[in-house]
Amino acid sequence: MNDLYAPPEADVQTVDDTEPPLYIVSRAKMLTLGIMTFTLYFVYWHYRNWKLTKLRNGEDIWPIPRAIFQIFFTHSLFTEIDELIKTRGIEWRWNPMTMATIIVAVTILGNVFDRLAGRSLGSPTTDIISIGFALALPLLYIRPQNAINIACEDPAGQRNARFTAVNWLWILFGVLFWLLVFFGVYVEIAAPHLLAE
């Protein structure tokens, strides 16, 4: 029987000493997964960083919504990264607010051109621009990931450099998806009569 007069017990999450303060990943793995998932990987990237930030700081934040609506939380995440670097006394020059602004702008523009391409507005130009943004965004994440890896004392991201079975599955889907995208653009440019009704 429960003791009615006992103090309530809190559900306390503690930080595992083996858990890094932020999400470590090698540049090669991040770039590969970012490109192969057509940038969807960065939803997971934001989620992992916010989850670790929540555990590290004991803050009452929701990592999943912050990952899904990342354009509203990128600046605050990059501030967290920068504060961790400074707290650890590491010399690392970067401009987190400028990087966050560029990444948010590229994300928004990429989504706009993706929607336009999806509705065949301005095709094939909007398709090509959308592909360009999907390839540019992973490259923009290199600088913040370098900052995270350095702050976590793993500059090369060796702790998370190997591709898992799930990673390979995403890569397989990505290859098939990219082949379909390039085939679709090719048909629009070289053989538009095939799309005619």
Solvent accessible surface area in square Angstrom, and as a share of the most:
residue,aa,sasa,rsa
1,M,243,1.09
2,N,135,0.69
3,D,96,0.50
4,L,159,0.79
5,Y,198,0.75
6,A,51,0.40
7,P,109,0.69
8,P,133,0.84
9,E,168,0.75
10,A,84,0.65
11,D,140,0.73
12,V,108,0.62
13,Q,122,0.54
14,T,109,0.63
15,V,68,0.39
16,D,76,0.39
17,D,144,0.75
18,T,95,0.55
19,E,55,0.25
20,P,17,0.11
21,P,20,0.13
22,L,0,0.00
23,Y,14,0.05
24,I,8,0.04
25,V,0,0.00
26,S,10,0.06
27,R,86,0.31
28,A,68,0.53
29,K,8,0.03
30,M,0,0.00
31,L,39,0.19
32,T,45,0.26
33,L,5,0.02
34,G,0,0.00
35,I,44,0.22
36,M,43,0.19
37,T,13,0.08
38,F,42,0.17
39,T,31,0.18
40,L,117,0.58
41,Y,17,0.07
42,F,1,0.01
43,V,52,0.30
44,Y,101,0.38
45,W,0,0.00
46,H,0,0.00
47,Y,58,0.22
48,R,49,0.18
49,N,0,0.00
50,W,3,0.01
51,K,78,0.33
52,L,4,0.02
53,T,0,0.00
54,K,54,0.23
55,L,35,0.17
56,R,65,0.24
57,N,67,0.34
58,G,66,0.64
59,E,65,0.29
60,D,131,0.68
61,I,14,0.07
62,W,173,0.61
63,P,17,0.11
64,I,103,0.52
65,P,48,0.30
66,R,50,0.18
67,A,1,0.01
68,I,101,0.51
69,F,113,0.47
70,Q,18,0.08
71,I,53,0.27
72,F,147,0.61
73,F,56,0.24
74,T,1,0.01
75,H,63,0.28
76,S,47,0.30
77,L,0,0.00
78,F,0,0.00
79,T,51,0.29
80,E,27,0.12
81,I,0,0.00
82,D,18,0.09
83,E,93,0.42
84,L,14,0.07
85,I,3,0.02
86,K,141,0.60
87,T,114,0.66
88,R,104,0.38
89,G,65,0.62
90,I,46,0.23
91,E,164,0.74
92,W,58,0.20
93,R,209,0.76
94,W,33,0.12
95,N,88,0.45
96,P,18,0.11
97,M,80,0.36
98,T,65,0.38
99,M,29,0.13
100,A,0,0.00
101,T,72,0.42
102,I,71,0.36
103,I,2,0.01
104,V,20,0.12
105,A,45,0.35
106,V,22,0.13
107,T,20,0.12
108,I,73,0.37
109,L,82,0.41
110,G,12,0.11
111,N,80,0.41
112,V,70,0.40
113,F,48,0.20
114,D,60,0.31
115,R,160,0.58
116,L,59,0.29
117,A,15,0.12
118,G,67,0.65
119,R,177,0.65
120,S,83,0.54
121,L,96,0.48
122,G,51,0.49
123,S,34,0.22
124,P,39,0.24
125,T,81,0.47
126,T,11,0.07
127,D,20,0.10
128,I,87,0.44
129,I,62,0.32
130,S,6,0.04
131,I,18,0.09
132,G,37,0.35
133,F,43,0.18
134,A,8,0.06
135,L,69,0.34
136,A,36,0.28
137,L,10,0.05
138,P,0,0.00
139,L,103,0.51
140,L,43,0.21
141,Y,0,0.00
142,I,46,0.23
143,R,89,0.33
144,P,0,0.00
145,Q,0,0.00
146,N,26,0.13
147,A,0,0.00
148,I,0,0.00
149,N,0,0.00
150,I,39,0.20
151,A,0,0.00
152,C,17,0.10
153,E,138,0.62
154,D,23,0.12
155,P,83,0.52
156,A,40,0.31
157,G,0,0.00
158,Q,123,0.55
159,R,141,0.51
160,N,34,0.17
161,A,29,0.23
162,R,204,0.75
163,F,54,0.23
164,T,72,0.42
165,A,89,0.69
166,V,94,0.54
167,N,21,0.11
168,W,142,0.50
169,L,93,0.46
170,W,123,0.43
171,I,20,0.10
172,L,99,0.49
173,F,113,0.47
174,G,2,0.02
175,V,64,0.37
176,L,91,0.45
177,F,94,0.39
178,W,16,0.05
179,L,110,0.54
180,L,124,0.62
181,V,30,0.17
182,F,105,0.44
183,F,126,0.53
184,G,30,0.29
185,V,18,0.10
186,Y,133,0.51
187,V,8,0.05
188,E,44,0.20
189,I,97,0.49
190,A,58,0.45
191,A,13,0.10
192,P,77,0.48
193,H,132,0.59
194,L,118,0.59
195,L,108,0.54
196,A,75,0.58
197,E,219,0.98
